[in-house]
Amino acid sequence: MKLFSKDEKPKKKKLSKAKKEKIRLREKEEKLKEKEERKNRPKRFDLKPFFGGVAVGIANIIPGVSGGTMLVIFDLFEKLTNAVSDIFKKGTTTRKQSIFFILKVLIGALIGIVAFAKILGFTLEHIEAETIFWFMGLILFSVPLVIKKELSGEKFNIIFFLIGMLLIGVLEYFNLHGGLINSNDTDSFLGYSILTGLGVIGGVTMIFPGISGSMLMLVLGKYEMIRSLISSITSLDIKVFIKLSIFGIGVLLGIVLSSKLLSSLLKKHKGKTISLILGFIIASALILPLNLETKIVFTTAKICGLIVSFILGGIVIYYLNKLENKDQDWSLFF
């Protein structure tokens, strides 16, 4: 039985303008979501995570400079937190890529610590103020770029920004007035528990921008103890290896927990989270001169040297941004 004659055609149901607009907006949203996922998806041959990791390693050597801030500067912060969270997701198809991405950052960080420890030791000994002002320039000149990239379409929250600045100020106050934990025992159950806790704190500060792990260790009165343990690794003492392993487990735990937390916060409350992080970053940069071991004697030559160092930090940021704008993604293969 024919439902329609030869001349008749089934009438198409006309959609209202409102429904058409709704479909168009949904398609646009899906395309934007897909584009964002492609952007944040780790690339197999991308070297940018490695160089970002090197910067994180270098930053962790200097008290007051945050490794997490380097992740923000290199536009790796959200990608790393997503990659860590991705590993523990059920049914994910990008677990291998995420693991490879994290390994590149970690290997870069390790190389940054080992390869640049002596160079930074030399510069901090001979031109300490200039080195610190270079890092200040690097951090502060990156702030407008962070706002442009991360707060695009999000509302800046002044309250969370001020909370971030206040927290850094409180940490610096305790840093200047001695440590909070007096016990240096590392051979008892309590000592191992403290080491694990310090490792967790170290791992969290590696991810959280603006919060320096080395400064927090100074605040807690444990900077020299941890530095001494790390420098003793070449002694091949089994006790030192056990203590560093316990500390390392804490660091990994801290990285995982903070990554999952930040990944969740960035998805649900991105504007507030980025505002808080900006407070951390700006405050930590402004208080860097307070961590100088030697007092600055202000001469004309010294002031000129500090200004040049500060501007050089900004120039590095300018060229890093220029590379990104030219779509040079630091890849081995294009």
C-alpha positions in Angstrom: 0.0 0.0 0.0 1.5 3.4 -1.1 1.3 6.1 1.4 2.1 8.9 -1.1 1.3 9.4 -4.8 4.0 10.0 -7.3 3.5 13.8 -7.2 3.3 13.9 -3.4 6.4 14.0 -1.2 6.5 13.6 2.5 6.5 17.0 4.2 9.6 17.7 6.2 8.9 18.9 9.7 9.9 22.5 10.0 12.0 23.4 13.0 11.3 26.6 14.8 13.9 29.3 14.9 14.5 28.7 18.6 15.2 24.9 18.0 17.5 25.7 15.1 19.4 28.2 17.3 19.6 25.6 20.1 21.0 22.9 17.7 23.5 25.4 16.3 24.7 26.4 19.8 25.0 22.8 20.8 27.1 21.9 17.7 29.3 25.0 18.4 29.8 23.9 22.0 30.8 20.4 21.0 33.3 21.7 18.4 34.8 24.0 21.1 35.0 21.2 23.6 36.7 18.9 21.0 39.1 21.6 20.1 40.0 22.2 23.8 40.5 18.4 24.4 42.8 18.3 21.3 44.7 21.2 22.7 45.1 19.7 26.2 45.9 16.2 24.8 49.6 15.4 25.4 51.6 15.1 22.1 53.9 12.2 21.9 56.9 14.0 20.4 56.4 17.4 22.1 59.5 18.6 23.8 57.8 21.5 25.6 57.0 19.3 28.7 60.7 18.4 29.0 61.9 22.0 28.9 59.1 23.0 31.2 60.3 20.2 33.6 63.8 21.6 33.4 62.5 25.0 34.4 60.6 23.4 37.3 63.8 21.6 38.5 65.7 24.9 38.4 63.0 26.8 40.3 62.9 24.1 43.0 66.6 24.8 43.8 65.9 28.5 44.8 64.0 29.3 48.0 61.0 31.4 47.1 60.7 30.4 43.5 57.8 28.1 42.7 58.1 25.1 40.3 54.3 25.3 39.7 54.8 28.9 38.5 57.1 27.6 35.8 54.4 25.1 34.7 52.0 28.1 34.3 54.6 30.1 32.3 55.2 27.1 30.0 51.4 26.6 29.6 51.7 23.1 31.1 49.9 23.6 34.4 46.4 22.4 33.4 47.8 19.8 31.0 49.8 18.2 33.8 46.9 18.1 36.3 44.7 16.6 33.6 47.3 14.0 32.7 47.7 12.9 36.3 43.9 12.6 36.7 43.7 10.8 33.4 45.9 8.0 34.7 43.3 7.0 37.3 40.2 7.4 35.1 38.3 4.2 34.2 38.0 3.5 30.4 40.3 6.3 29.3 42.0 5.9 25.9 44.9 8.4 26.6 46.5 6.8 29.6 49.8 5.9 27.8 50.0 9.4 26.3 49.5 10.9 29.8 52.1 8.7 31.4 54.6 9.6 28.7 53.8 13.3 29.2 54.3 13.1 33.0 57.6 11.3 32.5 58.9 14.0 30.2 58.1 16.6 32.8 59.7 14.5 35.7 62.8 13.7 33.6 63.2 17.4 32.7 62.8 18.4 36.4 65.4 15.9 37.5 67.9 17.1 34.8 67.1 20.7 35.8 68.0 20.0 39.5 71.2 18.0 38.7 72.5 20.0 35.7 71.8 23.5 37.0 72.5 23.1 40.7 76.2 24.1 40.3 75.4 27.0 37.9 72.8 28.4 40.1 75.0 27.9 43.1 77.6 30.0 41.4 75.2 32.8 40.4 73.6 32.9 43.8 77.0 33.1 45.5 78.4 35.9 43.2 75.3 37.7 41.7 72.5 36.6 44.1 70.4 39.8 43.8 70.6 39.8 39.9 69.6 36.2 39.7 66.6 36.7 42.0 65.5 39.9 40.0 65.8 37.8 36.8 63.3 35.3 38.3 61.1 38.2 39.4 61.0 39.5 35.8 60.3 36.1 34.5 57.3 35.6 36.8 55.8 39.1 36.8 56.0 39.6 33.0 54.2 36.3 32.6 51.1 37.4 34.6 49.4 39.3 31.8 49.8 36.2 29.5 48.4 33.9 32.2 45.4 36.3 32.6 44.8 36.3 28.8 45.1 32.5 28.4 43.5 31.2 31.6 40.9 33.9 32.4 39.5 34.2 28.9 35.7 34.0 29.4 36.1 33.7 33.2 35.4 36.2 35.9 38.3 37.5 37.9 37.6 37.1 41.7 39.3 39.8 43.7 38.5 38.0 47.1 40.3 34.8 46.1 43.2 36.8 44.6 43.7 38.6 48.0 43.4 35.3 49.9 46.2 33.9 47.7 48.4 37.0 48.4 47.6 36.8 52.1 48.5 33.1 52.4 51.9 33.8 50.8 52.4 36.7 53.2 51.7 34.5 56.2 54.1 31.8 55.0 56.8 34.5 54.5 56.2 35.8 58.0 56.9 32.4 59.5 59.9 32.0 57.2 61.5 35.1 58.6 60.7 34.2 62.2 62.1 30.6 62.3 60.7 27.2 61.5 57.5 25.6 62.9 58.7 22.0 63.5 61.7 21.6 65.8 62.2 17.9 65.8 65.0 16.7 63.5 64.6 13.0 64.3 64.4 10.9 61.1 65.2 7.4 62.6 61.9 6.7 64.4 58.4 6.1 63.3 57.6 9.7 64.1 60.6 10.8 62.0 59.5 8.6 59.0 55.9 10.0 59.4 57.3 13.6 59.3 59.4 12.7 56.2 56.4 11.4 54.4 54.4 14.5 55.3 57.2 16.7 54.1 57.3 14.8 50.9 53.5 15.3 50.4 54.0 19.0 51.0 56.9 19.0 48.5 54.8 17.3 45.9 51.8 19.7 46.4 54.1 22.7 46.0 55.6 21.3 42.7 52.1 21.6 41.3 50.6 24.6 43.0 51.9 27.8 41.3 53.3 30.6 43.5 54.0 28.3 46.5 57.7 27.5 46.8 58.5 24.1 48.1 62.0 25.2 49.4 60.4 28.2 51.1 57.8 26.0 52.8 60.7 23.7 54.0 62.3 26.8 55.4 59.0 27.8 57.1 58.8 24.3 58.6 62.5 24.4 59.6 63.3 21.4 57.5 65.1 22.9 54.5 68.6 22.0 55.7 67.6 18.5 56.7 66.1 17.7 53.3 69.0 19.5 51.4 71.5 17.4 53.5 69.6 14.2 52.7 69.6 14.9 49.0 73.3 15.9 48.9 74.2 12.7 50.8 72.8 10.4 48.1 76.3 9.9 46.6 77.4 8.3 49.9 75.4 5.2 48.9 74.3 4.8 52.6 71.3 2.5 52.8 69.8 4.6 55.6 69.9 7.7 53.4 68.4 5.7 50.5 65.5 4.5 52.7 64.8 8.1 54.0 64.9 9.5 50.5 62.6 6.7 49.3 60.0 7.5 52.1 60.3 11.2 51.2 59.9 10.4 47.4 56.7 8.3 48.1 55.3 11.4 49.9 56.2 13.6 46.9 54.4 11.3 44.5 51.4 11.1 46.8 51.4 14.9 47.0 51.6 15.3 43.2 48.7 12.9 42.6 46.4 14.4 45.3 47.0 18.0 44.3 46.6 17.3 40.6 43.3 15.6 41.1 42.1 18.4 43.4 43.3 21.2 41.0 41.8 19.4 38.0 38.4 19.2 39.7 38.6 22.9 40.9 39.6 24.1 37.4 36.6 22.3 35.9 34.1 23.5 38.5 35.5 26.9 39.7 38.1 28.0 37.1 37.7 31.7 37.6 38.1 31.5 41.4 41.0 29.0 41.2 43.0 31.0 38.7 42.4 34.2 40.7 43.7 32.4 43.8 46.8 31.1 41.8 47.4 34.7 40.5 47.5 35.9 44.1 50.0 33.2 44.9 52.2 34.0 41.9 52.3 37.8 42.3 52.9 37.7 46.1 55.6 35.1 45.8 57.4 37.2 43.1 57.2 40.4 45.2 58.6 38.9 48.3 61.6 37.2 46.6 64.1 40.0 47.6 63.2 39.3 51.3 64.9 35.8 50.9 68.2 37.3 49.9 71.1 36.0 52.1 73.2 39.1 51.5 72.0 42.7 51.9 71.8 44.7 48.7 74.1 47.8 48.7 72.3 50.2 46.3 74.9 51.8 44.0 74.1 53.2 40.6 75.8 50.1 39.0 73.9 47.8 41.2 70.5 49.4 40.5 71.2 49.3 36.7 72.2 45.6 37.0 69.0 44.7 38.9 66.9 46.6 36.3 68.6 44.8 33.4 68.2 41.4 35.1 64.5 42.1 35.6 64.0 43.1 32.0 66.0 40.1 30.7 63.5 37.9 32.6 60.7 39.7 30.7 62.5 39.2 27.4 62.6 35.5 27.9 58.8 35.5 28.5 58.3 37.6 25.3 60.2 35.1 23.1 58.5 32.1 24.7 55.1 33.7 23.9 56.3 34.6 20.4 57.1 30.9 19.8 53.6 29.9 20.9 51.9 32.6 18.7 53.8 31.2 15.7 52.4 27.8 16.5 55.9 26.4 17.1 54.9 23.8 19.6 58.5 22.6 20.4 57.8 19.3 18.6 60.4 17.0 17.1 57.9 16.0 14.3 55.2 18.3 12.8 
